Amino acid sequence: MTVKLNANEVVLKAGDTNQVVDEKTISGKLIVTNQRIYFKPVEETAGKFNLEILFENILDVIFYSKGLFLVKGLNIITRDGRNYVFPLKKRDEFGQLINKMF
């Protein structure tokens, strides 16, 4: 799995996660750079779930916990009204980094 970075783009943090889309879970990697956020699915066939979010398009980042075992994650809301849900073990670290960037 590789991501083509732009000039002067640096990976700040990356971690394994899932993206929840319409009650479906897609395994992949969440990558935060100094210019944007990427989600790359593990399976090549899930290419339609490749995601790129520019920081200027982020409206809000919501930290959430749910369930008996407290599944933690991030809900990223973009200016066009889309919600992207990522369950993350290190949600606080990712969330704080993203909040600093936008």
The first five atom37 places (N, CA, C, CB, O) and aatype in JSON, in Angstrom:
{
  "aatype": [12, 16, 19, 11, 10, 2, 0, 2, 6, 19, 19, 10, 11, 0, 7, 3, 16, 2, 5, 19, 19, 3, 6, 11, 16, 9, 15, 7, 11, 10, 9, 19, 16, 2, 5, 1, 9, 18, 13, 11, 14, 19, 6, 6, 16, 0, 7, 11, 13, 2, 10, 6, 9, 10, 13, 6, 2, 9, 10, 3, 19, 9, 13, 18, 15, 11, 7, 10, 13, 10, 19, 11, 7, 10, 2, 9, 9, 16, 1, 3, 7, 1, 2, 18, 19, 13, 14, 10, 11, 11, 1, 3, 6, 13, 7, 5, 10, 9, 2, 11, 12, 13],
  "atom_mask": [
    [1, 1, 1, 1, 1],
    [1, 1, 1, 1, 1],
    [1, 1, 1, 1, 1],
    [1, 1, 1, 1, 1],
    [1, 1, 1, 1, 1],
    [1, 1, 1, 1, 1],
    [1, 1, 1, 1, 1],
    [1, 1, 1, 1, 1],
    [1, 1, 1, 1, 1],
    [1, 1, 1, 1, 1],
    [1, 1, 1, 1, 1],
    [1, 1, 1, 1, 1],
    [1, 1, 1, 1, 1],
    [1, 1, 1, 1, 1],
    [1, 1, 1, 0, 1],
    [1, 1, 1, 1, 1],
    [1, 1, 1, 1, 1],
    [1, 1, 1, 1, 1],
    [1, 1, 1, 1, 1],
    [1, 1, 1, 1, 1],
    [1, 1, 1, 1, 1],
    [1, 1, 1, 1, 1],
    [1, 1, 1, 1, 1],
    [1, 1, 1, 1, 1],
    [1, 1, 1, 1, 1],
    [1, 1, 1, 1, 1],
    [1, 1, 1, 1, 1],
    [1, 1, 1, 0, 1],
    [1, 1, 1, 1, 1],
    [1, 1, 1, 1, 1],
    [1, 1, 1, 1, 1],
    [1, 1, 1, 1, 1],
    [1, 1, 1, 1, 1],
    [1, 1, 1, 1, 1],
    [1, 1, 1, 1, 1],
    [1, 1, 1, 1, 1],
    [1, 1, 1, 1, 1],
    [1, 1, 1, 1, 1],
    [1, 1, 1, 1, 1],
    [1, 1, 1, 1, 1],
    [1, 1, 1, 1, 1],
    [1, 1, 1, 1, 1],
    [1, 1, 1, 1, 1],
    [1, 1, 1, 1, 1],
    [1, 1, 1, 1, 1],
    [1, 1, 1, 1, 1],
    [1, 1, 1, 0, 1],
    [1, 1, 1, 1, 1],
    [1, 1, 1, 1, 1],
    [1, 1, 1, 1, 1],
    [1, 1, 1, 1, 1],
    [1, 1, 1, 1, 1],
    [1, 1, 1, 1, 1],
    [1, 1, 1, 1, 1],
    [1, 1, 1, 1, 1],
    [1, 1, 1, 1, 1],
    [1, 1, 1, 1, 1],
    [1, 1, 1, 1, 1],
    [1, 1, 1, 1, 1],
    [1, 1, 1, 1, 1],
    [1, 1, 1, 1, 1],
    [1, 1, 1, 1, 1],
    [1, 1, 1, 1, 1],
    [1, 1, 1, 1, 1],
    [1, 1, 1, 1, 1],
    [1, 1, 1, 1, 1],
    [1, 1, 1, 0, 1],
    [1, 1, 1, 1, 1],
    [1, 1, 1, 1, 1],
    [1, 1, 1, 1, 1],
    [1, 1, 1, 1, 1],
    [1, 1, 1, 1, 1],
    [1, 1, 1, 0, 1],
    [1, 1, 1, 1, 1],
    [1, 1, 1, 1, 1],
    [1, 1, 1, 1, 1],
    [1, 1, 1, 1, 1],
    [1, 1, 1, 1, 1],
    [1, 1, 1, 1, 1],
    [1, 1, 1, 1, 1],
    [1, 1, 1, 0, 1],
    [1, 1, 1, 1, 1],
    [1, 1, 1, 1, 1],
    [1, 1, 1, 1, 1],
    [1, 1, 1, 1, 1],
    [1, 1, 1, 1, 1],
    [1, 1, 1, 1, 1],
    [1, 1, 1, 1, 1],
    [1, 1, 1, 1, 1],
    [1, 1, 1, 1, 1],
    [1, 1, 1, 1, 1],
    [1, 1, 1, 1, 1],
    [1, 1, 1, 1, 1],
    [1, 1, 1, 1, 1],
    [1, 1, 1, 0, 1],
    [1, 1, 1, 1, 1],
    [1, 1, 1, 1, 1],
    [1, 1, 1, 1, 1],
    [1, 1, 1, 1, 1],
    [1, 1, 1, 1, 1],
    [1, 1, 1, 1, 1],
    [1, 1, 1, 1, 1]
  ],
  "atom_positions": [
    [[0.85, -1.16, 0.0], [0.0, 0.0, 0.0], [0.9, 1.23, 0.0], [-0.97, -0.01, 1.22], [1.69, 1.43, 0.92]],
    [[0.77, 2.05, -1.02], [1.56, 3.27, -1.1], [0.66, 4.45, -1.4], [2.65, 3.15, -2.18], [-0.39, 4.32, -2.03]],
    [[1.07, 5.59, -0.94], [0.35, 6.84, -1.18], [1.33, 7.79, -1.83], [-0.25, 7.45, 0.15], [2.44, 7.98, -1.34]],
    [[0.92, 8.38, -2.94], [1.78, 9.36, -3.6], [1.6, 10.7, -2.9], [1.43, 9.48, -5.13], [0.5, 11.25, -2.83]],
    [[2.7, 11.2, -2.4], [2.68, 12.47, -1.68], [3.01, 13.62, -2.62], [3.65, 12.43, -0.49], [3.76, 13.46, -3.58]],
    [[2.45, 14.78, -2.32], [2.76, 15.99, -3.07], [4.13, 16.52, -2.65], [1.66, 17.07, -2.86], [4.72, 16.04, -1.68]],
    [[4.6, 17.5, -3.37], [5.85, 18.15, -3.0], [5.68, 18.77, -1.62], [6.26, 19.24, -4.05], [4.64, 19.35, -1.32]],
    [[6.69, 18.64, -0.79], [6.71, 19.18, 0.58], [5.65, 18.57, 1.49], [6.52, 20.66, 0.53], [5.34, 19.16, 2.53]],
    [[5.11, 17.43, 1.15], [4.13, 16.75, 2.0], [4.84, 15.71, 2.85], [3.0, 16.1, 1.15], [5.66, 14.94, 2.34]],
    [[4.52, 15.68, 4.14], [5.17, 14.79, 5.09], [4.11, 14.04, 5.88], [6.11, 15.58, 6.04], [3.13, 14.64, 6.34]],
    [[4.29, 12.73, 6.06], [3.38, 11.94, 6.88], [3.65, 12.26, 8.34], [3.53, 10.41, 6.6], [4.78, 12.13, 8.81]],
    [[2.61, 12.7, 9.06], [2.74, 13.02, 10.48], [2.34, 11.85, 11.37], [1.9, 14.24, 10.81], [2.94, 11.64, 12.42]],
    [[1.33, 11.1, 10.94], [0.84, 9.98, 11.74], [0.07, 9.05, 10.83], [-0.05, 10.47, 12.93], [-0.64, 9.48, 9.92]],
    [[0.22, 7.74, 11.08], [-0.52, 6.73, 10.31], [-0.88, 5.6, 11.25], [0.32, 6.22, 9.1], [-0.14, 5.29, 12.18]],
    [[-2.02, 4.98, 10.99], [-2.44, 3.86, 11.82], [-3.51, 3.04, 11.14], [0.0, 0.0, 0.0], [-4.23, 3.53, 10.26]],
    [[-3.62, 1.78, 11.57], [-4.64, 0.89, 11.04], [-5.99, 1.25, 11.63], [-4.29, -0.57, 11.33], [-6.1, 1.54, 12.82]],
    [[-7.01, 1.22, 10.8], [-8.36, 1.52, 11.24], [-9.35, 0.93, 10.25], [-8.57, 3.05, 11.39], [-8.97, 0.23, 9.31]],
    [[-10.6, 1.22, 10.46], [-11.67, 0.87, 9.54], [-12.41, 2.14, 9.18], [-12.63, -0.2, 10.14], [-12.39, 3.11, 9.93]],
    [[-13.05, 2.11, 8.04], [-13.97, 3.19, 7.7], [-15.35, 2.56, 7.67], [-13.6, 3.88, 6.32], [-15.54, 1.5, 7.06]],
    [[-16.3, 3.19, 8.32], [-17.66, 2.67, 8.35], [-18.46, 3.43, 7.31], [-18.29, 2.8, 9.78], [-18.63, 4.65, 7.41]],
    [[-18.97, 2.7, 6.3], [-19.75, 3.29, 5.22], [-21.04, 2.51, 5.09], [-18.96, 3.31, 3.88], [-21.02, 1.33, 4.73]],
    [[-22.17, 3.15, 5.37], [-23.48, 2.5, 5.25], [-23.51, 1.15, 5.95], [-23.84, 2.32, 3.77], [-23.89, 0.14, 5.36]],
    [[-23.13, 1.14, 7.22], [-23.12, -0.08, 8.04], [-22.13, -1.13, 7.57], [-24.51, -0.68, 8.06], [-22.12, -2.25, 8.09]],
    [[-21.28, -0.8, 6.6], [-20.26, -1.71, 6.09], [-18.91, -1.22, 6.61], [-20.28, -1.77, 4.52], [-18.66, -0.02, 6.66]],
    [[-18.04, -2.15, 7.0], [-16.74, -1.81, 7.53], [-15.65, -2.16, 6.52], [-16.49, -2.54, 8.87], [-15.57, -3.3, 6.05]],
    [[-14.82, -1.19, 6.18], [-13.73, -1.37, 5.23], [-12.42, -1.2, 6.0], [-13.83, -0.36, 4.03], [-12.16, -0.14, 6.58]],
    [[-11.58, -2.24, 6.01], [-10.29, -2.19, 6.7], [-9.3, -1.38, 5.87], [-9.74, -3.61, 6.96], [-9.28, -1.46, 4.65]],
    [[-8.48, -0.61, 6.56], [-7.49, 0.18, 5.85], [-6.56, 0.9, 6.79], [0.0, 0.0, 0.0], [-6.39, 0.53, 7.95]],
    [[-5.94, 1.96, 6.27], [-4.97, 2.74, 7.02], [-5.35, 4.2, 6.91], [-3.52, 2.49, 6.51], [-5.62, 4.71, 5.82]],
    [[-5.37, 4.88, 8.05], [-5.62, 6.32, 8.09], [-4.27, 7.02, 8.17], [-6.55, 6.71, 9.3], [-3.46, 6.71, 9.05]],
    [[-4.04, 7.95, 7.26], [-2.75, 8.64, 7.16], [-3.01, 10.15, 7.24], [-2.01, 8.27, 5.83], [-3.78, 10.7, 6.46]],
    [[-2.36, 10.79, 8.2], [-2.47, 12.24, 8.35], [-1.14, 12.85, 7.92], [-2.83, 12.65, 9.82], [-0.09, 12.52, 8.47]],
    [[-1.19, 13.74, 6.94], [0.01, 14.44, 6.49], [-0.11, 15.91, 6.89], [0.21, 14.29, 4.94], [-1.1, 16.31, 7.51]],
    [[0.87, 16.68, 6.53], [0.81, 18.12, 6.83], [-0.12, 18.86, 5.86], [2.21, 18.72, 6.77], [-0.33, 20.07, 6.02]],
    [[-0.68, 18.17, 4.86], [-1.57, 18.82, 3.89], [-2.98, 18.24, 3.84], [-0.97, 18.74, 2.53], [-3.91, 18.93, 3.42]],
    [[-3.16, 16.97, 4.25], [-4.47, 16.33, 4.11], [-4.55, 15.04, 4.91], [-4.77, 16.04, 2.65], [-3.59, 14.63, 5.56]],
    [[-5.72, 14.41, 4.84], [-5.96, 13.12, 5.48], [-6.28, 12.12, 4.38], [-7.13, 13.2, 6.53], [-7.06, 12.42, 3.47]],
    [[-5.68, 10.95, 4.46], [-5.96, 9.87, 3.51], [-6.54, 8.66, 4.25], [-4.66, 9.46, 2.75], [-6.2, 8.41, 5.4]],
    [[-7.42, 7.95, 3.58], [-7.79, 6.6, 4.01], [-7.56, 5.69, 2.82], [-9.3, 6.53, 4.52], [-8.14, 5.88, 1.75]],
    [[-6.7, 4.7, 3.02], [-6.4, 3.73, 1.96], [-6.88, 2.36, 2.4], [-4.87, 3.7, 1.63], [-6.42, 1.86, 3.43]],
    [[-7.8, 1.72, 1.66], [-8.25, 0.38, 2.02], [-7.15, -0.66, 1.82], [-9.48, -0.01, 1.2], [-6.28, -0.5, 0.96]],
    [[-7.2, -1.72, 2.63], [-6.21, -2.8, 2.53], [-6.39, -3.56, 1.23], [-6.33, -3.75, 3.73], [-5.41, -3.86, 0.55]],
    [[-7.63, -3.88, 0.89], [-7.91, -4.66, -0.32], [-7.9, -3.77, -1.56], [-9.27, -5.37, -0.19], [-8.48, -2.69, -1.57]],
    [[-7.24, -4.25, -2.58], [-7.17, -3.49, -3.84], [-8.55, -3.32, -4.47], [-6.23, -4.2, -4.83], [-8.81, -2.33, -5.14]],
    [[-9.44, -4.3, -4.25], [-10.78, -4.25, -4.85], [-11.65, -3.18, -4.21], [-11.47, -5.62, -4.73], [-12.68, -2.8, -4.76]],
    [[-11.24, -2.69, -3.05], [-12.01, -1.66, -2.36], [-11.53, -0.25, -2.73], [-11.92, -1.86, -0.84], [-11.71, 0.69, -1.96]],
    [[-10.93, -0.1, -3.9], [-10.37, 1.17, -4.34], [-11.35, 2.31, -4.37], [0.0, 0.0, 0.0], [-10.95, 3.47, -4.24]],
    [[-12.63, 2.01, -4.53], [-13.63, 3.09, -4.54], [-13.77, 3.75, -3.18], [-14.98, 2.55, -5.0], [-14.4, 4.8, -3.05]],
    [[-13.19, 3.13, -2.15], [-13.25, 3.69, -0.81], [-12.0, 4.5, -0.46], [-13.44, 2.59, 0.2], [-11.85, 4.95, 0.67]],
    [[-11.1, 4.7, -1.45], [-9.97, 5.61, -1.23], [-10.54, 6.98, -0.88], [-9.04, 5.7, -2.5], [-11.51, 7.43, -1.49]],
    [[-9.95, 7.61, 0.1], [-10.5, 8.87, 0.58], [-9.39, 9.87, 0.79], [-11.28, 8.65, 1.89], [-8.31, 9.54, 1.28]],
    [[-9.65, 11.09, 0.41], [-8.72, 12.2, 0.63], [-9.53, 13.39, 1.13], [-7.92, 12.56, -0.68], [-10.48, 13.81, 0.47]],
    [[-9.15, 13.91, 2.28], [-9.85, 15.06, 2.85], [-8.82, 16.16, 3.07], [-10.58, 14.69, 4.19], [-7.85, 15.98, 3.81]],
    [[-9.03, 17.29, 2.43], [-8.16, 18.45, 2.64], [-8.58, 19.15, 3.94], [-8.22, 19.44, 1.42], [-9.77, 19.18, 4.27]],
    [[-7.63, 19.69, 4.66], [-7.93, 20.31, 5.95], [-8.91, 21.47, 5.83], [-6.66, 20.79, 6.61], [-9.74, 21.68, 6.72]],
    [[-8.83, 22.23, 4.74], [-9.75, 23.37, 4.59], [-11.19, 22.92, 4.35], [-9.29, 24.26, 3.44], [-12.12, 23.73, 4.46]],
    [[-11.4, 21.64, 4.02], [-12.75, 21.11, 3.82], [-13.36, 20.52, 5.09], [-12.73, 20.06, 2.75], [-14.52, 20.09, 5.08]],
    [[-12.6, 20.48, 6.19], [-13.11, 19.91, 7.44], [-13.89, 20.96, 8.2], [-11.95, 19.35, 8.31], [-13.41, 22.07, 8.44]],
    [[-15.11, 20.6, 8.57], [-15.96, 21.49, 9.36], [-15.79, 21.19, 10.85], [-17.43, 21.34, 8.95], [-15.68, 22.11, 11.66]],
    [[-15.76, 19.9, 11.22], [-15.65, 19.53, 12.62], [-15.09, 18.12, 12.76], [-17.02, 19.62, 13.31], [-15.22, 17.29, 11.86]],
    [[-14.45, 17.87, 13.89], [-13.95, 16.55, 14.25], [-14.58, 16.2, 15.58], [-12.37, 16.5, 14.32], [-14.39, 16.9, 16.57]],
    [[-15.34, 15.1, 15.62], [-16.06, 14.69, 16.82], [-15.44, 13.4, 17.35], [-17.58, 14.49, 16.52], [-15.29, 12.42, 16.62]],
    [[-15.07, 13.42, 18.63], [-14.56, 12.24, 19.3], [-15.77, 11.46, 19.81], [-13.56, 12.62, 20.47], [-16.69, 12.06, 20.38]],
    [[-15.79, 10.14, 19.61], [-16.92, 9.37, 20.12], [-16.46, 8.1, 20.82], [-17.88, 9.03, 18.98], [-15.38, 7.56, 20.56]],
    [[-17.33, 7.63, 21.71], [-17.17, 6.34, 22.39], [-18.55, 5.72, 22.41], [-16.57, 6.49, 23.85], [-19.55, 6.39, 22.69]],
    [[-18.61, 4.42, 22.12], [-19.92, 3.78, 22.17], [-19.76, 2.31, 22.52], [-20.65, 3.94, 20.82], [-18.71, 1.71, 22.33]],
    [[-20.83, 1.74, 23.03], [-20.87, 0.32, 23.33], [-20.31, -0.03, 24.69], [0.0, 0.0, 0.0], [-19.69, 0.79, 25.38]],
    [[-20.54, -1.27, 25.05], [-20.11, -1.79, 26.34], [-18.59, -1.79, 26.47], [-20.65, -3.19, 26.55], [-18.06, -1.53, 27.55]],
    [[-17.9, -2.08, 25.38], [-16.44, -2.13, 25.41], [-15.81, -0.81, 24.99], [-15.94, -3.24, 24.51], [-14.61, -0.73, 24.75]],
    [[-16.64, 0.22, 24.91], [-16.19, 1.57, 24.58], [-15.31, 1.63, 23.34], [-15.44, 2.15, 25.74], [-14.12, 1.91, 23.42]],
    [[-15.92, 1.38, 22.21], [-15.23, 1.56, 20.93], [-15.04, 3.06, 20.75], [-16.05, 0.92, 19.72], [-16.01, 3.83, 20.75]],
    [[-13.8, 3.48, 20.6], [-13.47, 4.89, 20.45], [-13.18, 5.18, 18.99], [-12.27, 5.29, 21.34], [-12.73, 4.31, 18.25]],
    [[-13.43, 6.41, 18.59], [-13.13, 6.77, 17.22], [-13.33, 8.24, 16.94], [0.0, 0.0, 0.0], [-13.59, 9.04, 17.84]],
    [[-13.2, 8.57, 15.67], [-13.37, 9.94, 15.19], [-14.46, 9.98, 14.13], [-12.05, 10.5, 14.62], [-14.57, 9.08, 13.29]],
    [[-15.25, 11.02, 14.17], [-16.24, 11.3, 13.15], [-15.82, 12.63, 12.53], [-17.73, 11.35, 13.73], [-15.88, 13.67, 13.18]],
    [[-15.39, 12.6, 11.28], [-14.94, 13.81, 10.59], [-16.07, 14.31, 9.71], [-13.65, 13.55, 9.74], [-16.55, 13.59, 8.83]],
    [[-16.49, 15.55, 9.94], [-17.58, 16.16, 9.18], [-16.97, 17.2, 8.25], [-18.66, 16.81, 10.12], [-16.23, 18.08, 8.69]],
    [[-17.3, 17.09, 6.96], [-16.75, 18.02, 5.98], [-17.75, 19.13, 5.68], [-16.37, 17.28, 4.68], [-18.93, 19.02, 6.03]],
    [[-17.28, 20.18, 5.04], [-18.12, 21.34, 4.74], [-19.27, 21.01, 3.78], [-17.27, 22.44, 4.15], [-20.26, 21.73, 3.73]],
    [[-19.12, 19.92, 3.0], [-20.21, 19.53, 2.1], [-21.23, 18.62, 2.78], [-19.64, 18.84, 0.87], [-22.11, 18.08, 2.12]],
    [[-21.12, 18.44, 4.11], [-22.11, 17.7, 4.87], [-21.85, 16.2, 4.99], [0.0, 0.0, 0.0], [-22.68, 15.49, 5.56]],
    [[-20.76, 15.72, 4.49], [-20.45, 14.28, 4.59], [-19.84, 13.95, 5.94], [-19.5, 13.84, 3.45], [-19.1, 14.76, 6.52]],
    [[-20.15, 12.75, 6.44], [-19.59, 12.24, 7.69], [-18.71, 11.04, 7.39], [-20.71, 11.87, 8.7], [-19.12, 10.14, 6.66]],
    [[-17.52, 11.04, 7.94], [-16.61, 9.91, 7.79], [-16.3, 9.4, 9.18], [-15.3, 10.32, 7.02], [-15.82, 10.14, 10.04]],
    [[-16.59, 8.12, 9.41], [-16.45, 7.51, 10.73], [-15.27, 6.55, 10.73], [-17.75, 6.78, 11.15], [-15.18, 5.66, 9.89]],
    [[-14.35, 6.76, 11.69], [-13.15, 5.93, 11.81], [-12.99, 5.47, 13.25], [-11.9, 6.71, 11.34], [-12.64, 6.28, 14.11]],
    [[-13.23, 4.18, 13.55], [-12.9, 3.67, 14.89], [-11.38, 3.6, 15.02], [-13.55, 2.25, 15.13], [-10.71, 3.01, 14.18]],
    [[-10.83, 4.2, 16.08], [-9.38, 4.28, 16.26], [-9.0, 4.0, 17.71], [-8.86, 5.66, 15.85], [-9.64, 4.51, 18.63]],
    [[-7.97, 3.19, 17.91], [-7.46, 2.96, 19.26], [-6.8, 4.22, 19.79], [-6.47, 1.78, 19.27], [-6.94, 4.55, 20.97]],
    [[-6.07, 4.93, 18.94], [-5.37, 6.15, 19.35], [-6.13, 7.38, 18.88], [-3.93, 6.16, 18.8], [-5.55, 8.31, 18.3]],
    [[-7.43, 7.38, 19.13], [-8.29, 8.44, 18.64], [-7.88, 9.8, 19.17], [-9.72, 8.16, 19.03], [-7.94, 10.79, 18.43]],
    [[-7.45, 9.89, 20.43], [-7.08, 11.18, 21.0], [-5.87, 11.79, 20.29], [-6.79, 11.03, 22.49], [-5.85, 12.99, 20.02]],
    [[-4.87, 10.96, 20.0], [-3.68, 11.46, 19.31], [-4.01, 11.94, 17.9], [-2.6, 10.36, 19.25], [-3.58, 13.02, 17.49]],
    [[-4.78, 11.13, 17.16], [-5.17, 11.53, 15.8], [-6.05, 12.77, 15.83], [-5.9, 10.37, 15.09], [-5.84, 13.7, 15.06]],
    [[-7.03, 12.78, 16.72], [-7.96, 13.9, 16.8], [-7.29, 15.22, 17.14], [0.0, 0.0, 0.0], [-7.6, 16.24, 16.53]],
    [[-6.37, 15.2, 18.1], [-5.67, 16.42, 18.47], [-4.8, 16.92, 17.32], [-4.81, 16.18, 19.71], [-4.72, 18.12, 17.07]],
    [[-4.16, 15.99, 16.63], [-3.33, 16.38, 15.48], [-4.18, 17.0, 14.38], [-2.57, 15.15, 14.92], [-3.81, 18.04, 13.83]],
    [[-5.3, 16.39, 14.07], [-6.2, 16.93, 13.03], [-6.75, 18.28, 13.44], [-7.35, 15.95, 12.74], [-6.83, 19.19, 12.62]],
    [[-7.14, 18.42, 14.7], [-7.67, 19.7, 15.18], [-6.64, 20.83, 15.06], [-8.12, 19.57, 16.64], [-7.01, 21.97, 14.79]],
    [[-5.37, 20.53, 15.25], [-4.32, 21.54, 15.1], [-4.16, 21.96, 13.65], [-2.99, 21.02, 15.63], [-3.78, 23.1, 13.37]],
    [[-4.45, 21.05, 12.71], [-4.18, 21.3, 11.3], [-5.28, 22.1, 10.6], [-3.99, 20.01, 10.59], [-5.0, 22.77, 9.6]],
    [[-6.51, 22.05, 11.08], [-7.57, 22.78, 10.36], [-8.05, 23.96, 11.1], [-8.72, 21.9, 10.08], [-8.94, 24.67, 10.63]]
  ]
}
